[in-house]
Amino acid sequence: MTQVPGMETSAISVLKRAVELDQSTRFQESLVCYQEGIQLLMDVLKAVKDDSKKVHYRQKIKSYMDRAEQIKVHVNQLKEEGKYHEQIRIADDATGYSYEVLFRPYVTEGVTEVWVIYLYTIKHINQMIYCRKLYNFLRFCEMLLKASCKVKRIHLLTYKEEGDNSSQQASALSELKQSLQSQDVCLDLQYSTFHDREIRFDNGWIIKIGRGLDYFKKPKGRFSIGYCDYDLRQCQETTVDIFHSKHTKTL
């Protein structure tokens, strides 16, 4: 019983976030929070002994499960009609938008293939900034490897560097390709001057970020909060548009 108050507090926090996201029409994200919160409440239900409290928790669980099911039906209907569109506005200096947080609702178990169009920020920049961009793509790949899905292929469409950054690009992407191969993931590299930034998953989700993967601010120092944990890293202002399409593989 001593653990129940802490479990209940965690459930309330997650479900409060679910309701906030729901009210902001960020349905796919809210669904993930509802599911997590419901599971936490079910754990509380198993732990309590008081019958009146059990009735209370069962009613709460049913209420949240009903809402989660309504969201599922609504989102699936919009997806079928090709009308699904969700927009997230990241404010300047906002935190809590690591790749895990932003992409987790869309990297579902069935995902095996990912397309990353990573072009607009790559050229005409100094080596230090370019290195950060390479690390951002590496972090994105690491996020995919930690997800519940089994990604087998990542397609990267990027700008082919010339000049000072050319050898760094070739060396870094070659090393990353070998590292991904050791995880049974193939990195498919293609080059273009096409101006765009977009991420697609083979489950149909399409995510466009105004700044691509490069929406994090430079940390204030090497020993500042947010240097290692990107959930705590401040962001630059940007917009994230999320769509769903059945024609991902026509890319």
N, C-alpha and C positions, 0 to 999 in steps of 0.2 A: 504493500500500500504506500510505502514511503516514496515510491517512484511515480505514483499517479499524478500528483500536482505538476511535476516537471513535464510529464508526457502530455498532460492536458494543456499546459502553457504552450508547448510546441505545436500541438494540433490547432489551437486557437490562432496562433501567429500565422501558420501556413494557410488556414482557411480564410483568415482576414485578408491575406494577400490575394487569395483566389477570388474573393468577392470584389476586391478593388480592380483586379484585372478584368473580371467579368463585366463590371460596370463601365470599364473603359473600352469595351468591345474587343479586348485582346483575348479572344476565346480560346485559342489553342494553348496559350500560356496558362490561362485560368484553369483549363481542364487538367493540366499536369499538377497544379497546386491542389485542386479539388481531390484528385486521386491520392496524392500524398497525404493530405489532411485527413481524408476518410480512413486511410490505413492507420494513421496515428490514433484516431478516435476509436477504431476497432481494437487497437492494443489497449487503450484505456478501459474499454468495455470489458475486456477479458480480465483486467486486473481488479476492478471494483467488486465489492461484495454486497453493497447496499442495493436492494431490489428497486427502490424508487429512482436511484441514480442510473441503474441499468436501463430503466424505461426512458429516462431523459436522454441518455446517450443514443439509444436505438432510434428515437425520434429524430435527433440531430443527424445521425448517419443517414437515415432514410431521406431526410430533406436535402442533404448535400448530394446524395446519390441521384435523386430525381433531377436536380439541377444539372449535374454532370451529364446525365443521359440526354437531357434537353439540348445541351451544348453540342454533344456528339452528333445528334440528329441534325441540328441546325448547320453545323460546319460541313457535314457530309452532303447535305442538300446543296449548299453553296458550291462545294467542290464539283458535284455532279453537273451543276448548271454553269460551271466555269465562271462564277461570280465572286469567288472568295478573294478578299483583299483585306489585309490587316496592316496597320501602320503604327510603328513605334517611334516616338520622338525622343531622342536622347539629348538631354539638356547639357549645356556647357558645364564642365566640372562634375557632372553626375558620376556616381559610382554604382557598382552592382551589375555591370554589363560585360562580364567576361564572355568568352566564346561559349563556355559551358552553359551559362545562363541564357544567352541569346539564341543558340542553336539547338539546345537540348529538346525542346518540344517538337522539333521537326526531324531530328535524327532518330527515327524509330527503328525497331528491331529488324525490319525487312530491308533496310538500306544496304546496298552493296557497292554502289557506284556514285561518285560525286564529281561534278564539273565546277571548276573555279575559273572564272574569267577575271584576271587580276592584271589590268593593263594601265589604267590611267595614271597611276602614281609612280610608275617604274622609271621613266626616263628623265634625263636632265636633272639629277639630284646628286648630292655629294655622297661619298662612300659610307659615312656614318649613318645617315638617314636610310640609305639603301639597305644597309646591314640590318637595321631595325625592321624593315619591311620583309626581309627574308625570314627573320625570326618570327614575325607575326604569322607567316604562312606555315612555318614549322609548328607553332603553337596550335594553329588550326588543325593540322594533321594529327597532333597529339590528342586533341579533343576528340577527333573521330575515332582514334584507337581506343579511347577510354569509354566510348559510348556503348550501349547495349547491342548495337548492330555489329555486323561483320563486314566492314568495308573491304573490298577486294581491289578496287581500282579508283584512283584519283586522277582526273584529267585537269591539267593546269594549262590554260591559255594565257600567255604573258608576252611582254615586249622583249625582244632580243636585244640585249645591251650591246653597246659599242663603247669604245674608249676605256676609261679607267675602271668602269664597273663590269666590263665584259668577262674578264677572267674570274672575278669574284662570283659572278652569277653562275658561270659554268661549273666552277668548283663546288659551290654551295649546293646547287641543284643535283649535281652528280652524287655528292655525299648523301643528300637526303633521299635520293632515289635508291641507293644501296641500303640505307638504313630501313626504309619502308619495305624493301624486298625481304629483309630479315624478319619482318612482321607479316610476311605473305601478302603484302599490298603492292600493287604495281602503280608507279607514278608515270603517267603518260604526258610528255611535254610537247606543247605546240607553241608556235610563235606567230605573232600578228601585230599590226599597228592599229587594229580596230579599237576604238575608244569606248570601253565599257567596263563595268564591274558588277559581277553577278555570281551567285552560288546556286547550283541546282542539285537536288538529290533525286535518285531514281524512284522514290516513292511519290514524286510529283510536286514536292515543295520547291518554290523558287524564292530566293531571298536577295533583294537588292539593297545595298547599303551605300548611302551617299558618299562615304569616304572609303568604301571597300573594307578591307580588314584593318585599315590604319586609322581607327577612330580613337585610339588611346593617346593620352598626352604623355610627353616625356616626364619621367618621375623627377621630383625636385632634388633628389640626391640618391646615391647608391644605398643609403641606409634609411631611406624614407619609406613610410607605410605605402604599400601599393607597388613597390619595386618588384617584388616576387609574386604576390597574389593579385591577379588581374581583376578579381571581384572588388578589390579596394583601390584599383587604379582609376584616376580621374579620366574622364572622356572629353573629347571635343564634341561640340554640337553637331548632330547629324540626324538623318531620318532613315528608318529601316522599313522597307515595303516588302510584304510577304504575300505571295500568291500561291495558287495551286493549279497545276496543269497536268493533263494526262499525256502530254506530248514532250516530256523531258528529253527522251532519247533522240529527238530530231535535231538536237543541238549540233 
